[in-house]
């Protein structure tokens, strides 16, 4: 479909006034008090809805092991 009339800047701005992004609203984790986004696992303790979902200590340990292995391969 072809646009027949040109829209003014004001008309375009009025239409786009609802396109703005909303700021994220973090809440505090009930277990550790660390700020986290709603409906996501806490990155600090790995809890979600009162259950342990992610073993954070194991995850960081794996990450450090991988990083050291990568640095050894670079040498």
TORPA-4810 file (N, C-alpha, C, O; in nm, 3 decimals):
<nodes>
NODE_1_0.083_-0.117_0.000_0.000_0.000_0.000_0.089_0.124_0.000_0.190_0.129_0.069_X
NODE_2_0.050_0.222_-0.076_0.130_0.344_-0.093_0.077_0.453_0.000_-0.044_0.472_0.012_X
NODE_3_0.169_0.525_0.064_0.131_0.637_0.149_0.100_0.755_0.059_0.183_0.796_-0.021_X
NODE_4_-0.021_0.811_0.072_-0.063_0.918_-0.018_-0.030_1.056_0.038_0.002_1.148_-0.038_X
NODE_5_-0.037_1.071_0.170_-0.012_1.201_0.230_0.110_1.190_0.321_0.134_1.087_0.385_X
NODE_6_0.186_1.297_0.324_0.303_1.298_0.411_0.260_1.329_0.554_0.175_1.415_0.577_X
NODE_7_0.320_1.258_0.651_0.291_1.286_0.792_0.389_1.392_0.841_0.507_1.387_0.809_X
NODE_8_0.339_1.485_0.918_0.427_1.587_0.976_0.509_1.523_1.088_0.480_1.413_1.133_X
NODE_9_0.612_1.594_1.132_0.695_1.543_1.241_0.614_1.528_1.369_0.636_1.435_1.446_X
NODE_10_0.520_1.619_1.390_0.438_1.612_1.512_0.349_1.489_1.508_0.333_1.422_1.610_X
NODE_11_0.292_1.459_1.395_0.205_1.341_1.383_0.286_1.213_1.406_0.241_1.121_1.475_X
NODE_12_0.404_1.209_1.347_0.492_1.093_1.365_0.533_1.079_1.511_0.536_0.968_1.565_X
NODE_13_0.567_1.192_1.575_0.606_1.190_1.716_0.493_1.144_1.807_0.515_1.071_1.903_X
NODE_14_0.370_1.188_1.776_0.255_1.146_1.855_0.234_0.995_1.844_0.201_0.929_1.942_X
NODE_15_0.253_0.941_1.726_0.237_0.797_1.707_0.346_0.721_1.782_0.320_0.616_1.840_X
NODE_16_0.467_0.774_1.780_0.581_0.704_1.842_0.592_0.732_1.992_0.683_0.679_2.056_X
NODE_17_0.504_0.811_2.048_0.514_0.846_2.189_0.497_0.723_2.278_0.538_0.725_2.394_X
NODE_18_0.437_0.618_2.227_0.415_0.496_2.304_0.524_0.392_2.282_0.516_0.282_2.336_X
NODE_19_0.626_0.424_2.204_0.731_0.329_2.170_0.846_0.328_2.270_0.938_0.247_2.257_X
NODE_20_0.842_0.414_2.370_0.953_0.424_2.465_0.965_0.296_2.547_0.864_0.232_2.579_X
NODE_21_1.087_0.258_2.581_1.111_0.141_2.664_1.089_0.176_2.811_1.122_0.287_2.854_X
NODE_22_1.035_0.083_2.885_1.014_0.105_3.027_1.136_0.060_3.104_1.204_-0.035_3.065_X
NODE_23_1.165_0.128_3.214_1.280_0.093_3.296_1.255_-0.040_3.367_1.143_-0.071_3.405_X
NODE_24_1.362_-0.118_3.384_1.352_-0.246_3.455_1.331_-0.216_3.603_1.387_-0.121_3.657_X
NODE_25_1.250_-0.299_3.668_1.216_-0.276_3.808_1.263_-0.394_3.891_1.186_-0.487_3.915_X
NODE_26_1.389_-0.394_3.937_1.438_-0.508_4.015_1.376_-0.513_4.153_1.343_-0.411_4.213_X
NODE_27_1.360_-0.635_4.203_1.314_-0.655_4.340_1.425_-0.726_4.416_1.520_-0.776_4.356_X
NODE_28_1.413_-0.730_4.547_1.515_-0.795_4.629_1.484_-0.943_4.643_1.369_-0.983_4.658_X
NODE_29_1.588_-1.024_4.638_1.575_-1.169_4.658_1.535_-1.194_4.803_1.591_-1.133_4.894_X
NODE_30_1.440_-1.283_4.824_1.394_-1.313_4.959_1.497_-1.392_5.039_1.496_-1.388_5.162_X
NODE_31_1.585_-1.464_4.970_1.684_-1.547_5.038_1.808_-1.467_5.079_1.852_-1.472_5.194_X
NODE_32_1.865_-1.394_4.982_1.994_-1.328_5.009_1.986_-1.175_5.010_2.081_-1.110_5.054_X
NODE_33_1.874_-1.117_4.963_1.862_-0.972_4.962_1.929_-0.904_4.846_1.934_-0.781_4.841_X
NODE_34_1.982_-0.979_4.752_2.048_-0.926_4.634_1.942_-0.882_4.533_1.843_-0.953_4.516_X
NODE_35_1.958_-0.767_4.465_1.856_-0.726_4.367_1.854_-0.821_4.247_1.959_-0.863_4.198_X
NODE_36_1.732_-0.854_4.201_1.716_-0.942_4.086_1.591_-0.901_4.010_1.503_-0.835_4.065_X
NODE_37_1.583_-0.938_3.883_1.466_-0.908_3.802_1.355_-1.006_3.833_1.382_-1.121_3.867_X
NODE_38_1.230_-0.964_3.822_1.120_-1.055_3.849_1.115_-1.170_3.748_1.154_-1.153_3.633_X
NODE_39_1.068_-1.285_3.791_1.054_-1.406_3.708_1.188_-1.458_3.657_1.193_-1.521_3.552_X
NODE_40_1.296_-1.432_3.730_1.427_-1.484_3.693_1.496_-1.542_3.816_1.462_-1.508_3.930_X
NODE_41_1.591_-1.630_3.792_1.668_-1.690_3.900_1.764_-1.585_3.956_1.821_-1.506_3.880_X
NODE_42_1.782_-1.584_4.085_1.877_-1.492_4.149_2.019_-1.534_4.109_2.058_-1.650_4.126_X
NODE_43_2.095_-1.440_4.056_2.232_-1.470_4.013_2.326_-1.489_4.131_2.432_-1.550_4.116_X
NODE_44_2.289_-1.438_4.248_2.376_-1.445_4.365_2.364_-1.579_4.438_2.465_-1.638_4.477_X
NODE_45_2.239_-1.627_4.457_2.221_-1.749_4.535_2.160_-1.865_4.455_2.164_-1.979_4.502_X
NODE_46_2.105_-1.839_4.337_2.051_-1.946_4.253_1.912_-1.993_4.293_1.870_-2.100_4.251_X
NODE_47_1.840_-1.914_4.374_1.706_-1.953_4.419_1.600_-1.893_4.327_1.617_-1.783_4.274_X
NODE_48_1.490_-1.966_4.309_1.374_-1.917_4.235_1.249_-1.974_4.299_1.232_-2.096_4.307_X
NODE_49_1.160_-1.887_4.344_1.035_-1.925_4.408_1.055_-2.022_4.525_0.980_-2.117_4.542_X
NODE_50_1.159_-1.995_4.605_1.184_-2.073_4.726_1.257_-2.204_4.704_1.276_-2.280_4.799_X
NODE_51_1.298_-2.233_4.581_1.370_-2.357_4.552_1.508_-2.326_4.497_1.527_-2.225_4.428_X
NODE_52_1.605_-2.412_4.526_1.740_-2.398_4.472_1.737_-2.453_4.329_1.718_-2.573_4.309_X
NODE_53_1.756_-2.366_4.230_1.746_-2.405_4.090_1.884_-2.419_4.027_1.908_-2.512_3.949_X
NODE_54_1.974_-2.328_4.061_2.108_-2.327_4.002_2.210_-2.335_4.115_2.201_-2.262_4.214_X
NODE_55_2.308_-2.424_4.099_2.417_-2.431_4.196_2.523_-2.329_4.153_2.606_-2.357_4.066_X
NODE_56_2.519_-2.212_4.213_2.604_-2.100_4.174_2.751_-2.130_4.200_2.837_-2.093_4.120_X
NODE_57_2.781_-2.196_4.311_2.920_-2.228_4.344_2.981_-2.320_4.239_3.095_-2.299_4.197_X
NODE_58_2.906_-2.420_4.196_2.954_-2.512_4.094_2.973_-2.441_3.961_3.070_-2.466_3.889_X
NODE_59_2.881_-2.351_3.930_2.888_-2.277_3.804_3.011_-2.188_3.799_3.079_-2.183_3.696_X
NODE_60_3.041_-2.117_3.909_3.159_-2.030_3.911_3.287_-2.112_3.910_3.387_-2.072_3.850_X
NODE_61_3.283_-2.227_3.975_3.400_-2.315_3.975_3.430_-2.364_3.834_3.546_-2.364_3.792_X
NODE_62_3.327_-2.404_3.761_3.344_-2.448_3.623_3.400_-2.336_3.536_3.487_-2.359_3.453_X
NODE_63_3.348_-2.214_3.558_3.390_-2.100_3.479_3.538_-2.069_3.502_3.612_-2.042_3.407_X
NODE_64_3.582_-2.074_3.629_3.722_-2.049_3.661_3.813_-2.157_3.602_3.922_-2.128_3.554_X
NODE_65_3.766_-2.283_3.608_3.843_-2.394_3.553_3.861_-2.378_3.402_3.970_-2.400_3.349_X
NODE_66_3.753_-2.340_3.335_3.757_-2.320_3.189_3.849_-2.205_3.153_3.923_-2.212_3.055_X
NODE_67_3.843_-2.095_3.234_3.926_-1.980_3.209_4.074_-2.012_3.226_4.157_-1.967_3.147_X
NODE_68_4.108_-2.091_3.330_4.248_-2.127_3.353_4.299_-2.220_3.243_4.414_-2.211_3.201_X
NODE_69_4.212_-2.310_3.197_4.250_-2.402_3.090_4.277_-2.324_2.961_4.369_-2.355_2.886_X
NODE_70_4.194_-2.222_2.937_4.208_-2.140_2.815_4.337_-2.060_2.820_4.405_-2.044_2.718_X
NODE_71_4.371_-2.007_2.940_4.493_-1.927_2.953_4.618_-2.014_2.939_4.721_-1.969_2.888_X
NODE_72_4.610_-2.140_2.986_4.722_-2.233_2.971_4.743_-2.270_2.825_4.857_-2.285_2.781_X
NODE_73_4.634_-2.284_2.751_4.644_-2.318_2.608_4.703_-2.202_2.528_4.768_-2.223_2.426_X
NODE_74_4.680_-2.079_2.574_4.732_-1.962_2.503_4.883_-1.947_2.522_4.950_-1.888_2.438_X
NODE_75_4.935_-2.001_2.632_5.079_-1.989_2.658_5.155_-2.088_2.581_5.277_-2.092_2.591_X
</nodes>
